């Protein structure tokens, strides 16, 4: 048995599992098992693998097939050109959420949706990320924002905040971000914000049955029968925390457009509400602003 395994190479082991996963995923998982970069897999197809290599790869394959995302197995995910560490306590960053960063950066650099220049805003803007998770939103914004700002990252989960702090440290942003353990705005005192961003839980119990998210933290995804319980609370709490001019960016499920619009109108009747589609053409971001 040992002799047979010792003769296996990168090429033959990938061929063995070719029907179970996509080639790109197999390459990444084998690289992870070998503690190498994925380029190593491409360059050394004839490299012989030992028993430990094969057992590690097999375990990773089984975890992936059982529903663990590639990001959780690797321990990180790229987002907005940056590397973010993730864990079972944080949601995996997704490309759709990058729209929030794009829109927030437009606002901080005085650009409206048509690209024209607005009047000069305050030098130091107050920006808060509610339900920060891995910190991918607030940290991407802080890393790319050329204007000075005061940043707060809030989350109810200590474990999530620890991961966000780790990511801040890795990105050299620890001194720029204040981390607060808070259930929405409950621990945020005496502050008014120019920008509020949030990717709160917005899935229904039925949507939680989707295999691709089974291993992600339920607390970061599930939000009542219609998926809006957290956003209702957020929008009910938010008025006293907003400056006269503000921008709110929320990520939602495409099916929630009409419902969330009613919640916004009930709590922020003077605000303008715009819905932004993702690259797949689905309504994904709620943009709420008052200028």
Residue pairs with C-beta under 8 A, 6 or more apart in sequence:
2 51
5 49
5 50
5 51
5 54
6 48
6 49
6 50
6 51
7 48
8 16
8 48
8 49
8 54
9 45
9 46
9 47
9 48
9 49
10 30
10 41
10 44
10 45
10 46
10 47
10 49
11 45
11 46
13 30
13 49
13 54
13 57
14 23
14 26
14 27
14 30
14 41
17 26
17 61
18 26
20 26
20 61
20 65
21 29
21 61
21 64
21 65
25 64
25 70
26 61
27 38
27 41
27 42
28 38
28 70
28 74
29 57
29 60
29 61
29 64
29 70
29 73
30 41
30 57
31 37
31 38
31 40
31 41
32 60
32 73
32 74
33 53
33 56
33 57
33 60
34 40
34 41
34 49
34 53
34 56
49 57
60 73
63 73
64 70
64 73
66 215
67 211
67 212
67 214
67 215
68 215
69 92
69 212
69 215
69 216
71 77
71 86
71 92
71 93
72 86
72 87
72 88
72 92
72 215
75 85
75 86
75 87
76 83
76 84
76 85
76 86
77 83
77 84
77 86
77 92
77 93
77 134
77 136
78 84
78 93
79 93
79 94
79 95
79 97
79 98
79 136
79 140
80 98
80 101
80 136
80 140
80 143
80 144
82 136
82 139
82 140
82 143
82 171
83 170
84 93
84 134
84 135
84 136
84 139
84 167
85 134
85 163
85 166
85 167
85 170
86 92
86 93
86 134
86 163
87 159
87 163
88 215
88 216
88 217
89 157
89 159
89 160
89 163
89 217
90 133
90 134
90 159
90 160
90 163
90 164
90 217
90 220
91 133
91 134
91 199
91 216
91 217
91 220
91 221
92 216
93 134
93 136
95 278
95 279
96 251
96 278
96 279
96 284
97 136
97 137
97 199
97 251
98 140
99 276
99 278
99 284
99 285
100 137
100 197
100 199
100 249
100 251
100 285
101 137
101 140
101 141
101 144
103 247
103 249
103 276
103 285
103 287
104 127
104 141
104 145
104 195
104 197
104 247
104 249
105 141
105 144
105 145
106 112
106 113
107 194
107 195
107 247
107 289
108 121
108 125
108 141
108 145
108 146
108 147
108 149
108 195
109 146
109 147
110 117
110 118
110 119
110 120
110 121
111 117
111 118
112 118
113 274
118 291
121 194
121 245
122 194
123 147
123 148
124 148
124 149
124 150
125 147
125 148
125 149
125 150
125 194
125 195
126 149
126 150
126 152
126 191
126 192
126 193
126 194
126 195
126 243
127 138
127 141
127 149
127 150
127 151
127 152
127 193
127 194
127 195
127 196
127 197
128 138
128 151
128 152
128 153
128 154
128 188
128 191
128 193
128 195
128 196
128 197
128 241
129 135
129 137
129 138
129 141
129 151
129 152
129 153
129 154
129 197
129 198
130 154
130 184
130 185
130 196
130 197
130 198
130 200
130 234
131 154
131 155
131 156
131 184
131 198
131 199
131 200
131 201
131 220
131 230
132 138
132 153
132 154
132 155
132 160
132 161
132 164
132 179
133 155
133 160
133 163
133 164
133 199
133 220
134 160
134 163
134 164
134 167
135 153
135 163
135 164
135 165
135 167
135 168
135 177
136 167
137 197
137 199
138 151
138 152
138 153
138 164
138 177
138 197
139 153
139 164
139 167
139 168
139 171
139 173
139 177
141 151
141 197
142 149
142 151
142 173
142 176
142 177
143 171
143 173
150 178
151 176
151 177
151 178
152 177
152 178
152 179
152 180
152 188
152 191
153 161
153 164
153 168
153 177
153 178
153 179
153 180
154 179
154 180
154 181
154 182
154 184
154 185
154 187
154 188
155 161
155 164
155 179
155 181
155 182
156 181
156 182
156 183
156 184
156 219
157 219
158 181
160 220
161 179
161 181
164 177
164 179
165 174
165 179
168 174
168 176
168 177
168 179
180 187
180 188
181 187
182 188
184 230
184 233
184 234
184 237
185 234
185 237
185 238
185 241
188 241
191 241
192 240
192 241
192 242
192 243
193 241
193 242
193 243
193 246
194 243
194 245
194 246
194 247
195 246
195 247
195 248
195 249
196 238
196 241
196 242
196 246
196 247
196 248
196 249
197 248
197 249
197 250
198 231
198 234
198 248
198 249
198 250
198 251
199 250
199 251
200 223
200 230
200 231
200 234
200 250
200 251
201 219
201 220
201 221
201 222
201 223
201 227
201 230
202 221
202 223
202 227
202 228
202 230
202 231
202 251
202 252
202 253
202 256
203 213
203 221
203 222
203 223
203 227
203 253
204 222
204 223
204 224
204 225
204 226
204 227
205 222
205 225
207 227
207 253
208 214
208 218
208 221
208 222
213 221
223 229
223 230
223 231
224 230
226 256
226 259
227 253
227 256
228 256
228 259
228 260
228 263
231 250
231 252
231 260
231 263
232 263
234 250
235 263
235 264
235 266
235 267
235 268
236 267
238 248
238 267
238 268
239 267
239 268
242 248
242 290
244 290
245 290
245 291
246 289
246 290
247 287
247 288
247 289
248 268
248 271
248 286
248 287
248 288
248 289
249 285
249 286
249 287
249 288
250 260
250 285
250 286
250 288
251 284
251 285
251 286
252 260
252 283
252 284
252 285
252 286
254 282
254 283
254 284
257 275
257 283
260 286
261 273
264 271
264 273
264 286
264 288
265 273
268 288
268 290
270 290
271 288
271 289
271 290
272 288
272 289
272 290
272 291
273 286
273 287
273 288
274 286
274 287
274 288
274 289
275 283
275 285
275 286
275 287
276 283
276 284
276 285
276 286
276 287
277 283
277 284
278 284
278 285
